[in-house]
Amino acid sequence: MLKLVASRVWVATSATWSTTSTVVVAEDGAALVVDPALTPVELTSLAREIVERGWRVVAAFSTHPHWDHVLWTSALPEVPRWATAPAAAWTAANPELLAAQAEADLPGHRWEVIGGTTALPDDATELPWPGPRAVLIPASGHAVGHAGLWLPDDGVYLAGDMLSDTEVPLLDTGLPDPVGTYRRTLGELAGVISEATVVVPGHGTPADRDEARRRLAADQRYLDELHASTDPRLASDLMRVEHRQQLAELGPRAGW
């Protein structure tokens, strides 16, 4: 069920990994859907609720090319599903991998559509949709082409897979300097947070400015303490597994 977090911004949260779907609604009912998730039933329910509220989906945005952020459903219309050019290219090149990852993580579901994102021009700074301004905020360190959306007219930042209260920083370990890249991005996001009234993570609960600052500080501590972190988010079995895996992939780059 969608919940209002700002004047024109609604969020639904999946029971799986607290994955968020965001809908931005213009005055005339035109709707932008960001990272719709997660199971086929939840995707269909999201589409139905949008229709029942009298909105019409005119565009979508994928913050990054992990399988749980490039989903769609035939219950939603065929519209441009924007992503940054690197993210769209990676998605287009790896459909079988994305489908296999979805099946491995949540087996037994029928994933109707994975992939199919539309590349934005390399020089794009905003989404070309007819609703409130949606400014691209490149946010490297988690995945290829990862970007958040800043909605300046509403004071809302859609953070993708960063600034979560349930997940520690999950690093793109294929980068030459994963930790440094992520740390630099956090520094850049501090400025966005200072202007935001609401921050919506891809997993977890929406945060006000003070809570978003606390999360950013917690993420910085996690990176500083990486190999000996006592981050409370590691109480989750899933996060402990992810933490150990990325430490193994980082090897000496984790400070060992």
Backbone bond lengths (Angstrom), bond angles and torsions (degrees), N, CA, C in turn:
res aa  C-N    CA-C-N  psi(-1)  N-CA   C-N-CA  omega(-1)  CA-C   N-CA-C  phi
1 M - - - 1.466 - - 1.525 109.61 -
2 L 1.317 116.23 133.58 1.451 121.50 -179.74 1.531 111.29 -74.43
3 K 1.334 115.77 138.09 1.457 121.78 176.99 1.527 109.04 -123.79
4 L 1.316 116.11 138.23 1.453 122.00 -179.25 1.524 109.97 -74.81
5 V 1.354 116.96 125.98 1.464 120.64 177.06 1.529 111.89 -114.95
6 A 1.330 117.09 -14.73 1.457 123.55 174.89 1.518 106.29 -155.83
7 S 1.326 117.28 176.82 1.468 119.97 -169.86 1.520 113.78 -56.49
8 R 1.329 117.34 -33.38 1.467 120.46 -177.59 1.518 112.71 -130.08
9 V 1.308 116.62 18.77 1.463 120.80 -174.06 1.520 109.67 -125.55
10 W 1.318 115.16 125.57 1.460 122.92 -177.35 1.526 108.97 -122.58
11 V 1.344 115.71 146.19 1.468 120.80 -177.07 1.522 110.05 -133.81
12 A 1.334 115.49 134.23 1.464 122.16 170.48 1.518 107.95 -113.02
13 T 1.331 117.19 142.57 1.464 121.18 -177.51 1.514 109.99 -120.42
14 S 1.328 116.10 124.24 1.457 121.98 179.47 1.522 110.88 -73.58
15 A 1.313 115.57 151.92 1.464 120.44 174.48 1.524 111.18 -69.77
16 T 1.316 117.32 -19.35 1.464 122.15 -179.53 1.520 109.83 -94.98
17 W 1.324 116.82 117.01 1.466 124.27 176.75 1.526 112.77 59.30
18 S 1.329 118.05 17.56 1.472 121.65 -178.41 1.533 110.78 50.48
19 T 1.319 115.65 41.03 1.465 121.40 -177.96 1.523 110.08 -74.06
20 T 1.330 116.20 131.69 1.460 120.03 -175.20 1.526 112.39 -101.57
21 S 1.329 115.23 143.37 1.456 123.97 168.12 1.522 106.57 -115.10
22 T 1.323 117.42 134.88 1.459 120.75 -178.09 1.520 110.08 -119.95
23 V 1.328 115.55 138.70 1.462 121.83 176.76 1.524 108.02 -125.09
24 V 1.323 115.85 122.18 1.459 122.36 176.57 1.526 106.96 -104.40
25 V 1.332 117.13 127.12 1.459 121.29 -171.22 1.523 110.90 -119.15
26 A 1.337 116.31 124.27 1.458 121.81 176.51 1.519 110.42 -77.46
27 E 1.325 116.50 168.56 1.460 121.04 -177.91 1.531 112.31 -59.21
28 D 1.331 117.10 -31.67 1.466 120.31 -178.27 1.517 113.14 -89.75
29 G 1.337 117.97 7.18 1.461 121.77 178.02 1.508 115.01 92.16
30 A 1.340 117.91 -3.71 1.463 120.14 174.77 1.522 108.93 -64.47
31 A 1.327 117.17 135.30 1.460 121.20 -172.54 1.531 111.94 -125.26
32 L 1.319 114.59 138.29 1.452 123.89 172.12 1.517 107.44 -106.79
33 V 1.334 117.00 125.63 1.462 121.59 179.85 1.525 108.69 -106.02
34 V 1.329 116.30 126.42 1.463 121.58 -177.82 1.522 109.49 -114.14
35 D 1.326 116.10 122.34 1.469 123.07 176.46 1.529 113.52 50.96
36 P 1.338 118.68 55.74 1.470 119.18 179.21 1.524 111.25 -60.86
37 A 1.359 115.36 138.15 1.464 119.42 -173.49 1.531 109.82 -154.40
38 L 1.285 122.37 165.74 1.458 121.91 -0.27 1.526 109.85 -128.32
39 T 1.318 118.02 -51.24 1.461 119.51 179.89 1.523 109.75 -81.22
40 P 1.336 117.56 162.61 1.463 119.25 176.27 1.520 113.23 -54.79
41 V 1.326 117.60 -39.89 1.467 120.29 178.83 1.525 110.30 -63.89
42 E 1.318 117.10 -43.38 1.461 120.38 179.58 1.526 111.66 -66.07
43 L 1.326 117.47 -38.09 1.460 120.49 177.73 1.520 111.00 -63.90
44 T 1.319 115.96 -43.17 1.467 120.16 178.72 1.522 111.03 -65.18
45 S 1.327 116.64 -40.47 1.460 120.65 178.51 1.526 110.99 -64.43
46 L 1.335 116.90 -39.45 1.455 120.87 176.99 1.525 110.72 -60.93
47 A 1.331 116.24 -46.19 1.463 120.35 179.22 1.520 111.26 -61.12
48 R 1.323 116.45 -41.80 1.466 120.42 -179.56 1.523 111.13 -65.01
49 E 1.317 117.35 -42.21 1.462 119.79 -179.11 1.525 111.17 -65.59
50 I 1.316 116.96 -37.85 1.469 120.08 177.43 1.526 110.25 -59.58
51 V 1.316 116.61 -45.59 1.465 120.87 179.15 1.525 110.85 -64.37
52 E 1.337 116.56 -44.07 1.462 120.65 -178.26 1.527 112.20 -63.19
53 R 1.320 117.03 -28.22 1.455 120.56 178.37 1.529 112.07 -82.92
54 G 1.307 116.54 -2.95 1.451 120.40 177.91 1.516 114.49 82.15
55 W 1.326 116.62 17.09 1.459 120.70 177.70 1.524 110.31 -92.76
56 R 1.307 117.00 165.28 1.457 121.54 175.57 1.541 108.91 -134.78
57 V 1.295 116.17 126.47 1.461 121.25 -179.08 1.524 109.36 -74.99
58 V 1.336 116.14 124.91 1.461 120.78 -179.53 1.526 111.90 -117.39
59 A 1.336 117.94 -14.00 1.463 120.85 -179.41 1.518 109.22 -164.12
60 A 1.324 115.12 165.24 1.463 121.31 177.45 1.516 108.81 -143.08
61 F 1.325 115.10 165.39 1.460 120.63 177.19 1.513 109.44 -143.61
62 S 1.323 115.48 135.20 1.458 123.12 174.83 1.521 107.90 -108.44
63 T 1.336 117.09 121.34 1.455 119.62 -176.96 1.525 113.20 -70.44
64 H 1.345 116.77 -26.94 1.469 119.21 179.90 1.526 108.93 -169.11
65 P 1.345 117.32 164.60 1.460 120.28 -169.47 1.519 116.51 -91.07
66 H 1.328 119.51 34.33 1.458 120.16 167.48 1.524 108.18 -81.05
67 W 1.337 116.82 151.01 1.467 119.39 -167.65 1.522 113.17 -58.77
68 D 1.329 117.14 -33.92 1.464 119.42 -177.10 1.526 113.11 -78.10
69 H 1.336 116.57 2.42 1.466 120.81 178.18 1.526 112.42 -122.20
70 V 1.312 117.32 8.94 1.479 120.85 176.95 1.530 110.66 -124.90
71 L 1.317 116.23 29.18 1.463 121.15 -176.84 1.525 111.62 -86.68
72 W 1.316 114.40 157.10 1.458 121.71 174.82 1.521 107.26 -153.12
73 T 1.304 117.39 178.78 1.455 122.15 178.41 1.513 109.32 -150.79
74 S 1.328 116.61 150.72 1.466 120.48 177.72 1.525 111.41 -67.29
75 A 1.347 117.36 -13.38 1.460 120.46 176.19 1.529 111.76 -73.76
76 L 1.330 116.58 -15.70 1.461 121.69 174.74 1.526 108.93 -100.84
77 P 1.340 118.06 150.50 1.460 120.11 -177.17 1.525 112.57 -71.52
78 E 1.316 115.55 161.49 1.460 121.17 174.62 1.528 107.94 -77.98
79 V 1.321 115.86 108.16 1.455 122.26 -178.98 1.529 107.68 -135.07
80 P 1.335 117.88 165.37 1.475 118.51 173.51 1.521 110.39 -58.87
81 R 1.327 115.63 128.74 1.465 121.28 179.08 1.523 106.47 -114.31
82 W 1.328 115.27 84.14 1.442 121.62 -169.69 1.534 112.56 -67.59
83 A 1.329 114.34 149.36 1.462 123.53 168.74 1.517 106.08 -152.85
84 T 1.322 116.59 162.61 1.461 117.82 174.38 1.522 108.80 -61.66
85 A 1.324 116.51 157.38 1.465 120.24 -177.72 1.531 112.14 -57.95
86 P 1.348 120.05 -45.44 1.472 118.77 178.26 1.525 112.64 -62.97
87 A 1.338 117.31 -38.99 1.465 120.24 -179.91 1.517 110.97 -66.53
88 A 1.331 117.13 -43.94 1.465 120.69 179.72 1.519 110.95 -64.14
89 A 1.331 117.16 -39.65 1.463 120.58 179.54 1.523 111.08 -65.02
90 W 1.330 116.98 -41.04 1.464 120.12 179.68 1.524 110.15 -65.59
91 T 1.328 116.97 -42.57 1.460 120.96 179.16 1.519 110.80 -60.97
92 A 1.337 116.44 -45.26 1.467 120.81 -178.81 1.518 111.93 -63.65
93 A 1.325 116.83 -30.43 1.463 120.65 -177.03 1.523 113.45 -84.82
94 N 1.332 117.99 -10.91 1.469 120.28 -172.00 1.525 114.35 -133.00
95 P 1.334 119.37 44.01 1.472 118.86 -177.82 1.521 113.56 -65.09
96 E 1.334 117.06 -38.28 1.464 119.00 -179.16 1.527 110.88 -67.47
97 L 1.325 116.50 -39.42 1.456 120.28 178.76 1.523 110.87 -63.65
98 L 1.331 117.35 -43.69 1.457 121.13 179.52 1.525 111.07 -62.23
99 A 1.326 116.39 -43.79 1.465 119.81 179.43 1.525 111.00 -64.50
100 A 1.330 116.66 -39.88 1.459 120.37 179.26 1.529 111.04 -65.91
101 Q 1.334 116.77 -39.60 1.458 119.78 178.61 1.524 111.30 -65.62
102 A 1.336 116.11 -40.01 1.468 119.81 177.40 1.523 110.56 -61.90
103 E 1.310 117.14 -44.49 1.457 121.17 -179.52 1.526 110.94 -65.41
104 A 1.328 116.68 -37.30 1.463 120.12 -179.83 1.522 111.36 -69.75
105 D 1.336 116.74 -38.87 1.457 120.16 -176.71 1.523 112.60 -78.36
106 L 1.333 117.17 -39.80 1.467 121.64 180.00 1.526 108.60 -134.51
107 P 1.314 117.56 75.00 1.463 120.65 -174.79 1.520 112.60 -66.43
108 G 1.330 114.30 151.82 1.452 120.27 173.36 1.507 114.79 94.30
109 H 1.329 117.93 -5.61 1.447 120.71 178.68 1.524 110.71 -92.22
110 R 1.320 115.34 155.04 1.460 120.23 174.52 1.522 107.67 -98.65
111 W 1.310 116.30 104.04 1.458 120.61 -178.83 1.525 107.93 -84.63
112 E 1.314 116.35 107.96 1.462 120.78 -172.60 1.519 112.46 -68.69
113 V 1.318 116.52 -47.91 1.457 119.93 -177.39 1.514 108.83 -141.64
114 I 1.323 116.22 122.72 1.458 121.98 172.29 1.526 106.28 -126.51
115 G 1.321 116.00 131.59 1.460 118.85 -178.48 1.512 111.03 96.15
116 G 1.340 115.20 -155.31 1.448 120.58 176.02 1.508 115.25 75.48
117 T 1.345 118.13 22.12 1.449 119.75 179.36 1.528 110.90 -75.53
118 T 1.325 115.59 157.52 1.459 123.44 -176.67 1.522 109.06 -106.85
119 A 1.321 117.14 122.84 1.464 120.89 -176.36 1.520 111.27 -71.23
120 L 1.315 115.67 129.69 1.458 120.97 170.22 1.528 109.34 -76.09
121 P 1.319 118.26 153.61 1.472 119.57 173.94 1.530 110.85 -58.01
122 D 1.327 115.80 149.49 1.467 119.89 -178.03 1.524 112.33 -57.63
123 D 1.327 116.59 -30.89 1.460 119.98 -176.68 1.532 112.80 -94.94
124 A 1.330 117.32 9.41 1.466 120.37 -178.73 1.523 110.51 -65.33
125 T 1.318 115.97 137.27 1.459 121.45 175.83 1.525 111.85 -117.34
126 E 1.343 116.70 -15.02 1.457 121.70 179.09 1.520 109.14 -141.37
127 L 1.332 116.73 159.31 1.455 120.58 173.95 1.529 109.28 -74.83
128 P 1.328 117.65 135.70 1.461 120.80 179.31 1.523 111.97 -86.23
129 W 1.326 115.16 66.51 1.456 118.61 -179.73 1.532 108.75 -123.46
130 P 1.328 119.67 160.10 1.461 121.32 -170.65 1.523 115.73 -85.17
131 G 1.320 117.50 15.26 1.457 120.51 -179.25 1.510 112.57 -106.52
132 P 1.340 117.96 -159.23 1.467 121.66 179.58 1.528 111.72 -55.89
133 R 1.317 115.79 149.31 1.471 120.23 -178.89 1.523 110.76 -54.48
134 A 1.323 115.12 135.90 1.458 122.23 177.64 1.521 107.19 -130.77
135 V 1.324 115.78 100.47 1.451 122.85 -172.95 1.527 110.47 -90.99
136 L 1.319 116.38 130.44 1.462 121.53 178.04 1.523 110.48 -72.65
137 I 1.318 115.87 131.74 1.464 121.84 175.36 1.527 107.89 -121.24
138 P 1.337 118.47 94.94 1.469 119.25 177.38 1.519 110.57 -55.08
139 A 1.328 115.66 136.13 1.468 120.50 -175.14 1.522 108.91 -142.61
140 S 1.315 115.60 81.52 1.467 121.03 -175.35 1.520 111.21 -72.96
141 G 1.337 115.02 158.93 1.452 120.66 172.40 1.507 114.61 121.53
142 H 1.350 117.13 -22.53 1.464 119.86 -179.12 1.521 112.34 -104.00
143 A 1.326 117.23 -42.80 1.458 121.06 -176.62 1.528 109.18 -158.18
144 V 1.313 115.61 161.84 1.466 121.13 178.27 1.530 110.08 -56.96
145 G 1.317 116.86 127.46 1.455 120.60 174.26 1.511 115.41 69.02
146 H 1.314 118.28 15.91 1.466 121.37 -178.27 1.529 110.43 -60.61
147 A 1.328 115.87 134.17 1.466 121.09 177.53 1.516 110.08 -150.13
148 G 1.318 116.11 142.51 1.448 121.19 171.95 1.517 110.26 -95.66
149 L 1.320 115.85 175.54 1.468 121.71 177.11 1.524 108.60 -123.28
150 W 1.322 115.43 128.60 1.455 122.08 175.99 1.524 108.21 -104.38
151 L 1.325 116.08 122.90 1.458 122.64 179.51 1.529 107.13 -105.74
152 P 1.329 117.85 88.08 1.467 120.44 -170.48 1.519 113.70 -65.60
153 D 1.318 117.20 -30.01 1.465 119.09 -178.77 1.529 112.19 -72.65
154 D 1.324 116.69 -17.48 1.463 121.06 -179.25 1.514 112.65 -115.19
155 G 1.345 116.90 -7.33 1.458 119.88 -178.83 1.505 113.55 67.95
156 V 1.338 116.79 31.61 1.464 121.49 -175.98 1.528 109.62 -116.54
157 Y 1.328 116.02 133.72 1.461 121.19 173.32 1.521 108.92 -115.15
158 L 1.324 115.90 122.15 1.464 122.57 175.95 1.518 106.67 -94.74
159 A 1.329 116.46 109.36 1.463 121.96 -162.29 1.520 114.86 -90.72
160 G 1.345 118.83 -3.85 1.454 117.42 -172.42 1.518 109.45 59.42
161 D 1.315 117.43 -146.04 1.468 119.63 -174.78 1.521 112.25 -88.92
162 M 1.325 115.90 54.72 1.456 122.23 173.09 1.524 108.31 -139.45
163 L 1.329 115.53 163.18 1.472 122.55 175.34 1.526 112.24 59.53
164 S 1.324 115.24 43.93 1.458 121.61 -178.65 1.519 111.21 -95.26
165 D 1.327 116.36 146.79 1.456 120.47 172.93 1.526 111.74 -89.31
166 T 1.328 117.68 -5.82 1.466 120.98 -177.88 1.528 112.98 -115.24
167 E 1.316 117.86 -17.33 1.462 121.56 -177.90 1.521 110.89 -122.75
168 V 1.337 115.65 136.75 1.456 120.30 169.36 1.523 108.27 -73.68
169 P 1.324 119.06 165.03 1.464 119.77 174.49 1.529 111.76 -55.53
170 L 1.312 115.26 122.26 1.461 121.59 176.91 1.519 107.24 -104.14
171 L 1.322 115.48 116.14 1.454 121.90 -165.67 1.520 112.75 -92.04
172 D 1.314 115.28 147.54 1.457 122.29 169.75 1.524 106.47 -80.05
173 T 1.335 116.00 91.16 1.469 120.41 -172.00 1.526 112.98 -72.85
174 G 1.334 117.03 -5.15 1.459 120.07 175.34 1.510 113.73 -79.84
175 L 1.322 117.63 -8.78 1.461 121.46 179.53 1.530 110.50 -75.75
176 P 1.335 117.93 153.94 1.466 119.59 176.75 1.525 112.98 -60.53
177 D 1.332 116.60 -36.00 1.461 121.25 -179.53 1.527 108.78 -136.15
178 P 1.336 116.99 76.92 1.465 119.62 -175.40 1.524 113.93 -59.59
179 V 1.326 116.83 -44.85 1.460 120.42 -177.13 1.521 110.68 -67.44
180 G 1.324 116.83 -46.05 1.451 120.58 -179.31 1.515 111.92 -64.24
181 T 1.335 116.70 -39.18 1.462 120.39 179.23 1.516 110.45 -63.70
182 Y 1.315 116.66 -46.26 1.467 120.47 -179.70 1.532 110.45 -63.92
183 R 1.324 116.16 -41.03 1.459 120.21 -179.74 1.536 110.65 -63.24
184 R 1.325 117.18 -41.10 1.466 119.79 178.17 1.522 111.16 -63.74
185 T 1.326 116.74 -39.03 1.458 119.97 178.42 1.524 111.24 -63.23
186 L 1.326 116.92 -42.31 1.462 119.51 177.49 1.526 110.56 -58.94
187 G 1.332 116.89 -40.13 1.456 120.05 177.77 1.514 111.74 -61.38
188 E 1.327 116.39 -39.72 1.459 120.45 179.28 1.529 111.35 -69.46
189 L 1.325 116.72 -35.81 1.465 120.02 -178.17 1.521 112.88 -71.95
190 A 1.315 117.29 -18.03 1.468 119.61 178.39 1.523 110.63 -58.26
191 G 1.327 116.48 -36.79 1.452 119.80 178.71 1.512 112.72 -68.06
192 V 1.318 117.05 -38.73 1.468 121.11 177.85 1.523 109.63 -64.98
193 I 1.330 116.55 -45.44 1.463 121.05 -178.85 1.525 110.82 -60.25
194 S 1.324 117.08 -35.66 1.465 120.07 -177.54 1.521 112.10 -63.45
195 E 1.334 117.52 -20.17 1.461 121.62 179.47 1.521 112.55 -102.87
196 A 1.316 117.58 -10.25 1.462 121.24 -173.14 1.523 111.91 -86.27
197 T 1.315 115.25 147.72 1.459 120.32 169.60 1.527 110.60 -100.99
198 V 1.347 116.18 -25.11 1.463 121.54 178.46 1.523 108.70 -140.06
199 V 1.332 116.28 135.79 1.466 122.73 173.10 1.525 107.42 -120.51
200 V 1.333 115.73 126.49 1.466 121.22 -179.33 1.528 108.81 -110.21
201 P 1.336 118.34 114.01 1.462 120.51 177.04 1.525 110.80 -83.16
202 G 1.325 116.41 161.58 1.462 119.95 176.87 1.515 112.71 -69.86
203 H 1.336 116.21 -23.13 1.461 122.03 176.55 1.525 107.45 -139.22
204 G 1.316 116.47 124.74 1.449 120.21 179.46 1.517 111.88 120.14
205 T 1.325 115.59 -159.88 1.453 120.43 -174.91 1.519 111.04 -107.73
206 P 1.344 117.19 146.73 1.465 120.17 174.42 1.521 110.87 -58.29
207 A 1.336 115.44 149.07 1.462 121.15 -174.70 1.520 110.62 -127.78
208 D 1.339 116.17 147.48 1.459 118.85 168.88 1.531 108.37 -80.16
209 R 1.322 116.47 -179.18 1.473 120.26 -174.01 1.525 111.76 -61.04
210 D 1.310 117.37 -44.80 1.469 119.65 -177.62 1.522 111.26 -64.41
211 E 1.332 116.38 -42.17 1.458 119.53 178.76 1.526 110.86 -66.73
212 A 1.326 117.32 -38.62 1.467 120.15 177.87 1.525 110.75 -62.15
213 R 1.327 116.53 -38.42 1.469 119.70 177.08 1.525 110.66 -65.16
214 R 1.331 116.95 -39.33 1.470 119.63 177.74 1.532 110.17 -63.08
215 R 1.321 116.72 -40.68 1.466 119.63 179.51 1.523 111.10 -65.68
216 L 1.329 116.43 -41.19 1.459 119.22 178.73 1.528 110.05 -61.45
217 A 1.320 117.08 -42.75 1.461 120.54 178.49 1.530 111.02 -64.33
218 A 1.331 116.69 -38.82 1.467 120.24 177.98 1.527 110.79 -64.89
219 D 1.326 116.71 -39.07 1.463 120.03 177.87 1.528 110.98 -65.71
220 Q 1.327 116.58 -39.68 1.466 119.74 177.27 1.526 110.57 -63.38
221 R 1.335 117.30 -41.69 1.474 120.23 178.45 1.523 110.59 -63.19
222 Y 1.334 116.15 -41.68 1.462 119.04 179.47 1.528 110.21 -57.78
223 L 1.319 117.41 -44.96 1.461 120.91 -179.46 1.527 111.01 -66.58
224 D 1.333 117.04 -36.59 1.464 120.43 -179.55 1.528 111.52 -68.82
225 E 1.340 116.50 -34.71 1.461 121.33 -174.81 1.522 112.88 -101.79
226 L 1.292 117.19 7.52 1.459 126.20 -163.35 1.525 115.85 -26.51
227 H 1.332 118.77 -60.79 1.465 119.98 -173.13 1.525 112.88 -75.14
228 A 1.357 117.55 -12.17 1.465 120.14 179.44 1.529 110.37 -130.32
229 S 1.300 116.20 34.58 1.461 119.94 -174.51 1.523 111.70 -68.04
230 T 1.328 114.78 140.97 1.465 121.23 172.31 1.529 110.10 -115.44
231 D 1.309 116.13 26.06 1.465 121.45 -178.44 1.529 109.68 -54.25
232 P 1.335 118.68 128.59 1.468 120.64 -178.20 1.524 113.46 -62.37
233 R 1.327 118.12 -19.89 1.464 119.88 177.81 1.521 111.34 -68.05
234 L 1.320 117.12 -16.63 1.460 121.07 177.90 1.526 112.17 -77.35
235 A 1.312 117.48 0.20 1.463 120.14 172.21 1.520 111.27 -67.21
236 S 1.309 116.74 -22.51 1.462 121.89 176.48 1.524 110.23 -72.13
237 D 1.345 116.25 133.09 1.467 120.04 177.23 1.523 110.63 -57.48
238 L 1.335 116.91 -43.05 1.455 120.79 -179.34 1.517 111.13 -61.43
239 M 1.328 117.71 -44.03 1.460 120.29 -178.87 1.522 111.74 -68.10
240 R 1.329 117.67 -34.75 1.465 119.00 177.15 1.522 110.48 -63.23
241 V 1.330 116.20 -41.32 1.465 120.02 178.09 1.531 110.47 -63.26
242 E 1.333 116.07 -46.96 1.464 120.24 -179.89 1.533 110.61 -62.26
243 H 1.310 116.82 -40.49 1.465 122.07 179.97 1.527 110.91 -61.68
244 R 1.317 115.82 -49.06 1.467 119.23 -179.24 1.514 111.49 -64.12
245 Q 1.320 115.69 -38.55 1.458 119.38 -179.11 1.524 111.18 -64.93
246 Q 1.329 116.30 -43.79 1.459 115.89 -177.93 1.520 112.23 -72.88
247 L 1.329 117.47 -29.37 1.458 118.92 173.45 1.528 110.77 -63.23
248 A 1.328 116.03 -41.32 1.470 119.95 178.66 1.523 110.71 -63.90
249 E 1.338 116.93 -39.73 1.461 120.26 -178.77 1.523 111.66 -72.56
250 L 1.328 116.64 -32.17 1.456 120.01 179.60 1.522 111.76 -74.49
251 G 1.332 117.58 -35.86 1.440 121.23 -179.62 1.515 111.82 56.50
252 P 1.349 118.49 -128.36 1.465 120.70 -178.03 1.522 113.80 -59.85
253 R 1.326 116.73 -23.31 1.460 119.23 -179.51 1.519 112.03 -70.56
254 A 1.328 117.82 -11.86 1.462 121.42 177.14 1.529 111.69 -85.35
255 G 1.333 116.65 4.00 1.459 119.50 177.75 1.520 113.67 99.16
256 W 1.321 116.37 8.59 1.476 118.92 179.46 1.529 109.82 -89.89
